[in-house]
Amino acid sequence: MLSLEGMSMIISASRRTDIPAFYAEWLINRIRAGCCTVPNPAKPKTISAVSLNPEDVDCIVFWTRNAKPLINKLPELDRRGFRYYFQYTILGNPRILDPKSPSIEPSVETFKSLADDLGPDRVVWRYDPIVITNQSPARRHLEKISHIASSLRGYTKRLVISLLDTYQHTEGRMRSLEAEGLHVSRLEGKRFDRLIKSIVEIAKANGMEILSCAEESGLDRLGVAPGKCIDDQLIEKVFKIAVTHKKDPHQRPACGCVISKDIGIYDTCPFLCVYCYATRNPASAKRSFLKHNPQSSSLI
């Protein structure tokens, strides 16, 4: 069954997988075609045709840990009249949790190159999730955040943080790492408050506002306001256009994002981060990536 999505929307590319890192060629092919198809995650046989004509797209929000494969394609997006910004993750979790993610230094260099071209408003730094373990205690995270923040000073105006959320399909993966010596813990009370307050101080010292992503833990009392990754106010400020202000009903209650259309597919990201909600089955993600055809209308 094929349904056609309504016109004029924000495109999310993507919460479900890292399109800039692994599917940049597919994306530019779909931009040229003016359309892509996306299966409904709950009903895979229901397929939506999503317009990617620039007159139908208010803005594209890219989510990535490695924008490098997409950078040389951005001039074509500019020529076609697209508006876009990046949610860019750089963090310091142990390799055992992030086995395939780029290391900090090359990530910082790519981030800075992107910000040189787009400006600091259009590249948002994400340090999330913060995973407290015996290999990455709070002190280690503060060292990483301080180093990254000083490296990105002037290249971004916003830092987004979140804490580890567990899901049924990630709990088993996290527990299996105990046999390899990794033990996850949660900070509470004054220790938790000190960590968050220290991150707030680091952000402010480097000229960055700090926001949270879908947090229900009351971080606003510590100086971290609730954020929106699909942010109507940011889009209107940067691009001078009016967009929807309606909260996305398909996201978690604590998520502030406005309505968007995600063009990604779950279980397609080869980064294989152990805690990632979008990878339910790592073996399936590997197979999907290998089966990917950049000429296809859909990601897989």
Phi and psi in degrees as GROMACS dihedral restraints (atoms count N, CA, C in turn):
[ dihedral_restraints ]
;  ai    aj    ak    al  type     phi  dphi    fc
    3     4     5     6     1  -117.9    20    10
    4     5     6     7     1   126.6    20    10
    6     7     8     9     1  -120.8    20    10
    7     8     9    10     1   147.7    20    10
    9    10    11    12     1  -100.6    20    10
   10    11    12    13     1   124.0    20    10
   12    13    14    15     1   -70.5    20    10
   13    14    15    16     1   152.5    20    10
   15    16    17    18     1   -64.9    20    10
   16    17    18    19     1   160.8    20    10
   18    19    20    21     1   -84.8    20    10
   19    20    21    22     1   169.3    20    10
   21    22    23    24     1    57.5    20    10
   22    23    24    25     1    92.0    20    10
   24    25    26    27     1  -150.6    20    10
   25    26    27    28     1   165.9    20    10
   27    28    29    30     1   -92.3    20    10
   28    29    30    31     1   132.7    20    10
   30    31    32    33     1  -100.6    20    10
   31    32    33    34     1   129.3    20    10
   33    34    35    36     1  -101.8    20    10
   34    35    36    37     1   123.3    20    10
   36    37    38    39     1  -136.5    20    10
   37    38    39    40     1    77.1    20    10
   39    40    41    42     1  -159.5    20    10
   40    41    42    43     1   149.5    20    10
   42    43    44    45     1   -66.8    20    10
   43    44    45    46     1   -24.0    20    10
   45    46    47    48     1   -90.8    20    10
   46    47    48    49     1   -17.8    20    10
   48    49    50    51     1  -166.7    20    10
   49    50    51    52     1   166.4    20    10
   51    52    53    54     1   -94.7    20    10
   52    53    54    55     1    90.0    20    10
   54    55    56    57     1   -66.1    20    10
   55    56    57    58     1   -46.3    20    10
   57    58    59    60     1   -58.6    20    10
   58    59    60    61     1   -38.3    20    10
   60    61    62    63     1   -74.7    20    10
   61    62    63    64     1   -37.8    20    10
   63    64    65    66     1  -121.2    20    10
   64    65    66    67     1   -16.5    20    10
   66    67    68    69     1  -132.7    20    10
   67    68    69    70     1    32.5    20    10
   69    70    71    72     1   -64.6    20    10
   70    71    72    73     1   -39.8    20    10
   72    73    74    75     1   -64.9    20    10
   73    74    75    76     1   -42.0    20    10
   75    76    77    78     1   -60.3    20    10
   76    77    78    79     1   -45.4    20    10
   78    79    80    81     1   -59.9    20    10
   79    80    81    82     1   -46.9    20    10
   81    82    83    84     1   -67.7    20    10
   82    83    84    85     1   -31.6    20    10
   84    85    86    87     1   -64.2    20    10
   85    86    87    88     1   -39.5    20    10
   87    88    89    90     1   -73.0    20    10
   88    89    90    91     1   -33.0    20    10
   90    91    92    93     1   -61.4    20    10
   91    92    93    94     1   -44.2    20    10
   93    94    95    96     1   -66.0    20    10
   94    95    96    97     1   -35.0    20    10
   96    97    98    99     1   -76.6    20    10
   97    98    99   100     1   -21.7    20    10
   99   100   101   102     1    84.4    20    10
  100   101   102   103     1     9.6    20    10
  102   103   104   105     1  -167.0    20    10
  103   104   105   106     1   149.8    20    10
  105   106   107   108     1  -136.6    20    10
  106   107   108   109     1   167.9    20    10
  108   109   110   111     1  -117.7    20    10
  109   110   111   112     1   145.0    20    10
  111   112   113   114     1  -137.0    20    10
  112   113   114   115     1   121.1    20    10
  114   115   116   117     1   -74.1    20    10
  115   116   117   118     1   145.2    20    10
  117   118   119   120     1   -67.2    20    10
  118   119   120   121     1   126.2    20    10
  120   121   122   123     1   -57.6    20    10
  121   122   123   124     1   -33.5    20    10
  123   124   125   126     1   -87.1    20    10
  124   125   126   127     1   -24.4    20    10
  126   127   128   129     1  -135.5    20    10
  127   128   129   130     1    80.3    20    10
  129   130   131   132     1   -57.8    20    10
  130   131   132   133     1   -20.8    20    10
  132   133   134   135     1   -81.4    20    10
  133   134   135   136     1   -10.0    20    10
  135   136   137   138     1   -92.2    20    10
  136   137   138   139     1   113.6    20    10
  138   139   140   141     1  -111.5    20    10
  139   140   141   142     1   130.9    20    10
  141   142   143   144     1  -101.2    20    10
  142   143   144   145     1   135.6    20    10
  144   145   146   147     1   -94.6    20    10
  145   146   147   148     1   120.4    20    10
  147   148   149   150     1  -111.2    20    10
  148   149   150   151     1   122.2    20    10
  150   151   152   153     1   -68.4    20    10
  151   152   153   154     1   134.4    20    10
  153   154   155   156     1  -119.4    20    10
  154   155   156   157     1    25.3    20    10
  156   157   158   159     1   -73.6    20    10
  157   158   159   160     1   136.5    20    10
  159   160   161   162     1   -57.6    20    10
  160   161   162   163     1   -31.2    20    10
  162   163   164   165     1   -71.8    20    10
  163   164   165   166     1   -14.7    20    10
  165   166   167   168     1  -101.4    20    10
  166   167   168   169     1    -4.9    20    10
  168   169   170   171     1  -114.5    20    10
  169   170   171   172     1   116.8    20    10
  171   172   173   174     1   -69.0    20    10
  172   173   174   175     1   -44.6    20    10
  174   175   176   177     1  -165.0    20    10
  175   176   177   178     1   150.0    20    10
  177   178   179   180     1  -108.5    20    10
  178   179   180   181     1   129.7    20    10
  180   181   182   183     1  -106.9    20    10
  181   182   183   184     1   115.5    20    10
  183   184   185   186     1   -93.2    20    10
  184   185   186   187     1   137.1    20    10
  186   187   188   189     1  -117.3    20    10
  187   188   189   190     1   126.6    20    10
  189   190   191   192     1  -159.3    20    10
  190   191   192   193     1   161.3    20    10
  192   193   194   195     1  -112.7    20    10
  193   194   195   196     1    -5.8    20    10
  195   196   197   198     1  -156.4    20    10
  196   197   198   199     1    99.0    20    10
  198   199   200   201     1   -85.0    20    10
  199   200   201   202     1    -5.0    20    10
  201   202   203   204     1   -54.8    20    10
  202   203   204   205     1   -44.7    20    10
  204   205   206   207     1   -63.6    20    10
  205   206   207   208     1   -19.8    20    10
  207   208   209   210     1   -94.7    20    10
  208   209   210   211     1   -19.6    20    10
  210   211   212   213     1   -57.1    20    10
  211   212   213   214     1   -43.0    20    10
  213   214   215   216     1   -73.4    20    10
  214   215   216   217     1    -4.8    20    10
  216   217   218   219     1   -99.6    20    10
  217   218   219   220     1   -10.8    20    10
  219   220   221   222     1   -65.2    20    10
  220   221   222   223     1   -35.5    20    10
  222   223   224   225     1   -57.0    20    10
  223   224   225   226     1   -32.9    20    10
  225   226   227   228     1   -68.9    20    10
  226   227   228   229     1   -38.6    20    10
  228   229   230   231     1   -61.5    20    10
  229   230   231   232     1   -39.3    20    10
  231   232   233   234     1   -63.6    20    10
  232   233   234   235     1   -45.1    20    10
  234   235   236   237     1   -62.5    20    10
  235   236   237   238     1   -32.9    20    10
  237   238   239   240     1   -83.0    20    10
  238   239   240   241     1    -6.0    20    10
  240   241   242   243     1    91.3    20    10
  241   242   243   244     1    20.0    20    10
  243   244   245   246     1   -80.9    20    10
  244   245   246   247     1   146.0    20    10
  246   247   248   249     1  -105.0    20    10
  247   248   249   250     1   139.8    20    10
  249   250   251   252     1  -161.3    20    10
  250   251   252   253     1   156.8    20    10
  252   253   254   255     1  -146.7    20    10
  253   254   255   256     1   170.0    20    10
  255   256   257   258     1  -118.3    20    10
  256   257   258   259     1   136.8    20    10
  258   259   260   261     1  -100.4    20    10
  259   260   261   262     1   109.1    20    10
  261   262   263   264     1  -116.8    20    10
  262   263   264   265     1   114.7    20    10
  264   265   266   267     1   -89.0    20    10
  265   266   267   268     1   122.7    20    10
  267   268   269   270     1  -135.6    20    10
  268   269   270   271     1   118.9    20    10
  270   271   272   273     1  -145.4    20    10
  271   272   273   274     1   179.7    20    10
  273   274   275   276     1  -122.9    20    10
  274   275   276   277     1    40.5    20    10
  276   277   278   279     1   -72.2    20    10
  277   278   279   280     1   156.1    20    10
  279   280   281   282     1   -62.6    20    10
  280   281   282   283     1   153.0    20    10
  282   283   284   285     1   -56.5    20    10
  283   284   285   286     1   -31.9    20    10
  285   286   287   288     1   -63.9    20    10
  286   287   288   289     1   -24.2    20    10
  288   289   290   291     1   -91.9    20    10
  289   290   291   292     1   -36.9    20    10
  291   292   293   294     1  -119.9    20    10
  292   293   294   295     1    73.0    20    10
  294   295   296   297     1   -66.5    20    10
  295   296   297   298     1   -26.3    20    10
  297   298   299   300     1  -117.3    20    10
  298   299   300   301     1    -5.1    20    10
  300   301   302   303     1   -67.0    20    10
  301   302   303   304     1   148.5    20    10
  303   304   305   306     1   -62.0    20    10
  304   305   306   307     1   149.5    20    10
  306   307   308   309     1   -73.2    20    10
  307   308   309   310     1   169.9    20    10
  309   310   311   312     1   -62.7    20    10
  310   311   312   313     1   -49.1    20    10
  312   313   314   315     1   -61.5    20    10
  313   314   315   316     1   -51.0    20    10
  315   316   317   318     1   -64.7    20    10
  316   317   318   319     1   -30.7    20    10
  318   319   320   321     1   -64.6    20    10
  319   320   321   322     1   -42.7    20    10
  321   322   323   324     1   -61.9    20    10
  322   323   324   325     1   -42.1    20    10
  324   325   326   327     1   -64.6    20    10
  325   326   327   328     1   -41.7    20    10
  327   328   329   330     1   -65.8    20    10
  328   329   330   331     1   -42.0    20    10
  330   331   332   333     1   -57.4    20    10
  331   332   333   334     1   -47.8    20    10
  333   334   335   336     1   -64.8    20    10
  334   335   336   337     1   -39.3    20    10
  336   337   338   339     1   -61.9    20    10
  337   338   339   340     1   -42.4    20    10
  339   340   341   342     1   -63.9    20    10
  340   341   342   343     1   -45.4    20    10
  342   343   344   345     1   -67.0    20    10
  343   344   345   346     1   -31.7    20    10
  345   346   347   348     1   -58.9    20    10
  346   347   348   349     1   -38.2    20    10
  348   349   350   351     1   -82.1    20    10
  349   350   351   352     1   -39.3    20    10
  351   352   353   354     1   -99.7    20    10
  352   353   354   355     1   -23.7    20    10
  354   355   356   357     1    96.6    20    10
  355   356   357   358     1   156.4    20    10
  357   358   359   360     1   -69.7    20    10
  358   359   360   361     1   -20.3    20    10
  360   361   362   363     1   -70.7    20    10
  361   362   363   364     1   -25.6    20    10
  363   364   365   366     1  -100.4    20    10
  364   365   366   367     1     7.3    20    10
  366   367   368   369     1  -131.8    20    10
  367   368   369   370     1   107.2    20    10
  369   370   371   372     1   -98.7    20    10
  370   371   372   373     1   128.6    20    10
  372   373   374   375     1   -85.8    20    10
  373   374   375   376     1   128.5    20    10
  375   376   377   378     1  -112.0    20    10
  376   377   378   379     1   127.4    20    10
  378   379   380   381     1  -117.1    20    10
  379   380   381   382     1    81.7    20    10
  381   382   383   384     1  -156.8    20    10
  382   383   384   385     1   142.2    20    10
  384   385   386   387     1   -88.4    20    10
  385   386   387   388     1   154.4    20    10
  387   388   389   390     1   -83.2    20    10
  388   389   390   391     1   114.7    20    10
  390   391   392   393     1  -111.2    20    10
  391   392   393   394     1   112.8    20    10
  393   394   395   396     1   -87.3    20    10
  394   395   396   397     1   119.5    20    10
  396   397   398   399     1  -138.2    20    10
  397   398   399   400     1   175.0    20    10
  399   400   401   402     1   -67.5    20    10
  400   401   402   403     1   -21.5    20    10
  402   403   404   405     1   -92.3    20    10
  403   404   405   406     1   -15.5    20    10
  405   406   407   408     1  -139.6    20    10
  406   407   408   409     1    71.6    20    10
  408   409   410   411     1   -69.4    20    10
  409   410   411   412     1   172.8    20    10
  411   412   413   414     1   -55.1    20    10
  412   413   414   415     1   -41.6    20    10
  414   415   416   417     1   -57.8    20    10
  415   416   417   418     1   -42.7    20    10
  417   418   419   420     1   -65.1    20    10
  418   419   420   421     1   -41.5    20    10
  420   421   422   423     1   -62.3    20    10
  421   422   423   424     1   -41.6    20    10
  423   424   425   426     1   -63.0    20    10
  424   425   426   427     1   -38.2    20    10
  426   427   428   429     1   -62.6    20    10
  427   428   429   430     1   -44.7    20    10
  429   430   431   432     1   -65.5    20    10
  430   431   432   433     1   -45.5    20    10
  432   433   434   435     1   -62.9    20    10
  433   434   435   436     1   -42.6    20    10
  435   436   437   438     1   -61.6    20    10
  436   437   438   439     1   -43.7    20    10
  438   439   440   441     1   -64.5    20    10
  439   440   441   442     1   -47.5    20    10
  441   442   443   444     1   -65.2    20    10
  442   443   444   445     1   -43.8    20    10
  444   445   446   447     1   -60.5    20    10
  445   446   447   448     1   -43.7    20    10
  447   448   449   450     1   -66.7    20    10
  448   449   450   451     1   -33.3    20    10
  450   451   452   453     1   -69.7    20    10
  451   452   453   454     1   -30.9    20    10
  453   454   455   456     1   -99.2    20    10
  454   455   456   457     1     5.8    20    10
  456   457   458   459     1   -57.2    20    10
  457   458   459   460     1   124.8    20    10
  459   460   461   462     1    88.5    20    10
  460   461   462   463     1   -11.8    20    10
  462   463   464   465     1  -101.0    20    10
  463   464   465   466     1   -11.0    20    10
  465   466   467   468     1  -150.6    20    10
  466   467   468   469     1   156.1    20    10
  468   469   470   471     1  -110.9    20    10
  469   470   471   472     1     0.0    20    10
  471   472   473   474     1  -143.6    20    10
  472   473   474   475     1   135.8    20    10
  474   475   476   477     1  -117.9    20    10
  475   476   477   478     1   129.5    20    10
  477   478   479   480     1  -113.2    20    10
  478   479   480   481     1   129.9    20    10
  480   481   482   483     1  -124.7    20    10
  481   482   483   484     1   158.2    20    10
  483   484   485   486     1  -152.9    20    10
  484   485   486   487     1   163.4    20    10
  486   487   488   489     1  -101.4    20    10
  487   488   489   490     1   165.2    20    10
  489   490   491   492     1   -65.2    20    10
  490   491   492   493     1   126.5    20    10
  492   493   494   495     1  -108.3    20    10
  493   494   495   496     1   136.6    20    10
  495   496   497   498     1  -104.4    20    10
  496   497   498   499     1   145.4    20    10
  498   499   500   501     1  -125.9    20    10
  499   500   501   502     1   162.3    20    10
  501   502   503   504     1   -56.4    20    10
  502   503   504   505     1   -40.4    20    10
  504   505   506   507     1   -82.1    20    10
  505   506   507   508     1    -8.7    20    10
  507   508   509   510     1  -102.3    20    10
  508   509   510   511     1   -21.3    20    10
  510   511   512   513     1   -59.7    20    10
  511   512   513   514     1   -44.7    20    10
  513   514   515   516     1   -63.3    20    10
  514   515   516   517     1   -40.0    20    10
  516   517   518   519     1   -64.4    20    10
  517   518   519   520     1   -41.5    20    10
  519   520   521   522     1   -65.2    20    10
  520   521   522   523     1   -42.8    20    10
  522   523   524   525     1   -64.4    20    10
  523   524   525   526     1   -34.2    20    10
  525   526   527   528     1   -64.6    20    10
  526   527   528   529     1   -21.2    20    10
  528   529   530   531     1   -76.2    20    10
  529   530   531   532     1   -12.8    20    10
  531   532   533   534     1   -62.2    20    10
  532   533   534   535     1   -33.1    20    10
  534   535   536   537     1   -66.0    20    10
  535   536   537   538     1   -20.7    20    10
  537   538   539   540     1   -98.3    20    10
  538   539   540   541     1     8.5    20    10
  540   541   542   543     1    93.8    20    10
  541   542   543   544     1     9.4    20    10
  543   544   545   546     1  -100.4    20    10
  544   545   546   547     1   126.7    20    10
  546   547   548   549     1  -125.5    20    10
  547   548   549   550     1   121.2    20    10
  549   550   551   552     1   -87.1    20    10
  550   551   552   553     1   139.7    20    10
  552   553   554   555     1  -135.8    20    10
  553   554   555   556     1   167.0    20    10
  555   556   557   558     1  -122.8    20    10
  556   557   558   559     1   131.1    20    10
  558   559   560   561     1   -79.3    20    10
  559   560   561   562     1   143.6    20    10
  561   562   563   564     1  -136.3    20    10
  562   563   564   565     1   163.9    20    10
  564   565   566   567     1    59.7    20    10
  565   566   567   568     1  -136.3    20    10
  567   568   569   570     1   -65.3    20    10
  568   569   570   571     1   -32.9    20    10
  570   571   572   573     1   -65.4    20    10
  571   572   573   574     1   -41.1    20    10
  573   574   575   576     1   -64.8    20    10
  574   575   576   577     1   -46.7    20    10
  576   577   578   579     1   -59.8    20    10
  577   578   579   580     1   -41.2    20    10
  579   580   581   582     1   -63.2    20    10
  580   581   582   583     1   -40.6    20    10
  582   583   584   585     1   -61.3    20    10
  583   584   585   586     1   -51.2    20    10
  585   586   587   588     1   -65.1    20    10
  586   587   588   589     1   -43.7    20    10
  588   589   590   591     1   -62.0    20    10
  589   590   591   592     1   -37.1    20    10
  591   592   593   594     1   -66.3    20    10
  592   593   594   595     1   -39.5    20    10
  594   595   596   597     1   -64.4    20    10
  595   596   597   598     1   -41.2    20    10
  597   598   599   600     1   -58.9    20    10
  598   599   600   601     1   -44.2    20    10
  600   601   602   603     1   -64.2    20    10
  601   602   603   604     1   -40.4    20    10
  603   604   605   606     1   -62.7    20    10
  604   605   606   607     1   -45.3    20    10
  606   607   608   609     1   -60.8    20    10
  607   608   609   610     1   -48.4    20    10
  609   610   611   612     1   -63.0    20    10
  610   611   612   613     1   -38.4    20    10
  612   613   614   615     1   -64.5    20    10
  613   614   615   616     1   -22.1    20    10
  615   616   617   618     1  -109.6    20    10
  616   617   618   619     1    19.9    20    10
  618   619   620   621     1    71.9    20    10
  619   620   621   622     1    30.2    20    10
  621   622   623   624     1  -119.6    20    10
  622   623   624   625     1   135.1    20    10
  624   625   626   627     1   -76.6    20    10
  625   626   627   628     1   153.1    20    10
  627   628   629   630     1  -123.3    20    10
  628   629   630   631     1   129.8    20    10
  630   631   632   633     1  -129.5    20    10
  631   632   633   634     1   160.0    20    10
  633   634   635   636     1  -105.7    20    10
  634   635   636   637     1   159.4    20    10
  636   637   638   639     1  -115.2    20    10
  637   638   639   640     1   109.5    20    10
  639   640   641   642     1    51.2    20    10
  640   641   642   643     1    46.9    20    10
  642   643   644   645     1  -101.4    20    10
  643   644   645   646     1   134.0    20    10
  645   646   647   648     1  -108.1    20    10
  646   647   648   649     1    10.5    20    10
  648   649   650   651     1   -94.6    20    10
  649   650   651   652     1    14.9    20    10
  651   652   653   654     1    67.4    20    10
  652   653   654   655     1    42.3    20    10
  654   655   656   657     1   -70.8    20    10
  655   656   657   658     1   -18.3    20    10
  657   658   659   660     1   -61.4    20    10
  658   659   660   661     1   -29.2    20    10
  660   661   662   663     1   -68.0    20    10
  661   662   663   664     1   -15.7    20    10
  663   664   665   666     1  -106.0    20    10
  664   665   666   667     1     7.9    20    10
  666   667   668   669     1    99.6    20    10
  667   668   669   670     1    11.2    20    10
  669   670   671   672     1  -114.2    20    10
  670   671   672   673     1   105.3    20    10
  672   673   674   675     1   -75.7    20    10
  673   674   675   676     1   151.5    20    10
  675   676   677   678     1   -62.3    20    10
  676   677   678   679     1   136.9    20    10
  678   679   680   681     1  -110.9    20    10
  679   680   681   682     1   174.5    20    10
  681   682   683   684     1  -130.3    20    10
  682   683   684   685     1   119.9    20    10
  684   685   686   687     1   -76.9    20    10
  685   686   687   688     1   -41.4    20    10
  687   688   689   690     1   -91.6    20    10
  688   689   690   691     1    94.8    20    10
  690   691   692   693     1  -111.1    20    10
  691   692   693   694     1   106.2    20    10
  693   694   695   696     1   -60.6    20    10
  694   695   696   697     1   -38.8    20    10
  696   697   698   699     1   -69.0    20    10
  697   698   699   700     1   -39.8    20    10
  699   700   701   702     1   -64.1    20    10
  700   701   702   703     1   -44.3    20    10
  702   703   704   705     1   -61.0    20    10
  703   704   705   706     1   -44.9    20    10
  705   706   707   708     1   -67.2    20    10
  706   707   708   709     1   -36.9    20    10
  708   709   710   711     1   -67.3    20    10
  709   710   711   712     1   -46.9    20    10
  711   712   713   714     1   -78.0    20    10
  712   713   714   715     1   -42.9    20    10
  714   715   716   717     1  -105.0    20    10
  715   716   717   718     1    -5.5    20    10
  717   718   719   720     1    59.0    20    10
  718   719   720   721     1    43.0    20    10
  720   721   722   723     1  -129.5    20    10
  721   722   723   724     1   157.6    20    10
  723   724   725   726     1   -92.6    20    10
  724   725   726   727     1   132.2    20    10
  726   727   728   729     1  -131.8    20    10
  727   728   729   730     1   174.8    20    10
  729   730   731   732     1   -61.2    20    10
  730   731   732   733     1   145.0    20    10
  732   733   734   735     1  -110.0    20    10
  733   734   735   736     1     6.7    20    10
  735   736   737   738     1   -80.2    20    10
  736   737   738   739     1   128.9    20    10
  738   739   740   741     1   -62.5    20    10
  739   740   741   742     1   141.4    20    10
  741   742   743   744     1   -71.3    20    10
  742   743   744   745     1   113.7    20    10
  744   745   746   747     1   -72.7    20    10
  745   746   747   748     1   -12.0    20    10
  747   748   749   750     1   -90.0    20    10
  748   749   750   751     1    -3.1    20    10
  750   751   752   753     1   -98.0    20    10
  751   752   753   754     1   169.4    20    10
  753   754   755   756     1   -59.2    20    10
  754   755   756   757     1   152.6    20    10
  756   757   758   759     1   -54.5    20    10
  757   758   759   760     1   -35.4    20    10
  759   760   761   762     1   -79.5    20    10
  760   761   762   763     1    -9.2    20    10
  762   763   764   765     1   -77.5    20    10
  763   764   765   766     1   130.0    20    10
  765   766   767   768     1   -94.8    20    10
  766   767   768   769     1     0.6    20    10
  768   769   770   771     1   -59.9    20    10
  769   770   771   772     1   143.6    20    10
  771   772   773   774     1   -84.2    20    10
  772   773   774   775     1   171.1    20    10
  774   775   776   777     1   -61.6    20    10
  775   776   777   778     1   135.8    20    10
  777   778   779   780     1  -147.9    20    10
  778   779   780   781     1   170.5    20    10
  780   781   782   783     1  -114.6    20    10
  781   782   783   784     1   117.4    20    10
  783   784   785   786     1   -87.4    20    10
  784   785   786   787     1   130.1    20    10
  786   787   788   789     1  -104.3    20    10
  787   788   789   790     1    10.2    20    10
  789   790   791   792     1   -91.0    20    10
  790   791   792   793     1   179.1    20    10
  792   793   794   795     1  -135.9    20    10
  793   794   795   796     1   137.0    20    10
  795   796   797   798     1   -63.2    20    10
  796   797   798   799     1   158.0    20    10
  798   799   800   801     1    58.6    20    10
  799   800   801   802     1    45.3    20    10
  801   802   803   804     1  -133.5    20    10
  802   803   804   805     1     4.0    20    10
  804   805   806   807     1   -98.3    20    10
  805   806   807   808     1   117.5    20    10
  807   808   809   810     1   -77.3    20    10
  808   809   810   811     1    -0.8    20    10
  810   811   812   813     1   -66.0    20    10
  811   812   813   814     1   -30.6    20    10
  813   814   815   816     1    56.9    20    10
  814   815   816   817     1    39.3    20    10
  816   817   818   819     1   -62.6    20    10
  817   818   819   820     1   130.4    20    10
  819   820   821   822     1   -61.7    20    10
  820   821   822   823     1   -35.4    20    10
  822   823   824   825     1   -89.8    20    10
  823   824   825   826     1     1.4    20    10
  825   826   827   828     1   -73.7    20    10
  826   827   828   829     1   125.2    20    10
  828   829   830   831     1   -67.7    20    10
  829   830   831   832     1   -25.3    20    10
  831   832   833   834     1   -81.0    20    10
  832   833   834   835     1   -13.0    20    10
  834   835   836   837     1  -109.1    20    10
  835   836   837   838     1    99.9    20    10
  837   838   839   840     1   -84.3    20    10
  838   839   840   841     1   -32.0    20    10
  840   841   842   843     1  -138.1    20    10
  841   842   843   844     1   103.9    20    10
  843   844   845   846     1   -57.6    20    10
  844   845   846   847     1   -38.3    20    10
  846   847   848   849     1   -64.1    20    10
  847   848   849   850     1   -39.4    20    10
  849   850   851   852     1   -65.9    20    10
  850   851   852   853     1   -38.4    20    10
  852   853   854   855     1   -61.9    20    10
  853   854   855   856     1   -42.0    20    10
  855   856   857   858     1   -63.1    20    10
  856   857   858   859     1   -45.0    20    10
  858   859   860   861     1   -63.7    20    10
  859   860   861   862     1   -42.2    20    10
  861   862   863   864     1   -62.9    20    10
  862   863   864   865     1   -42.4    20    10
  864   865   866   867     1   -62.7    20    10
  865   866   867   868     1   -40.9    20    10
  867   868   869   870     1   -68.7    20    10
  868   869   870   871     1   -27.9    20    10
  870   871   872   873     1   -86.3    20    10
  871   872   873   874     1    -7.7    20    10
  873   874   875   876     1   -58.8    20    10
  874   875   876   877     1   134.6    20    10
  876   877   878   879     1  -119.2    20    10
  877   878   879   880     1   111.0    20    10
  879   880   881   882     1   -63.1    20    10
  880   881   882   883     1   -11.4    20    10
  882   883   884   885     1   -90.6    20    10
  883   884   885   886     1    -7.5    20    10
  885   886   887   888     1   -72.8    20    10
  886   887   888   889     1   153.9    20    10
  888   889   890   891     1   -73.0    20    10
  889   890   891   892     1   -26.8    20    10
  891   892   893   894     1  -111.6    20    10
  892   893   894   895     1   160.5    20    10
  894   895   896   897     1   -58.2    20    10
  895   896   897   898     1   -40.4    20    10
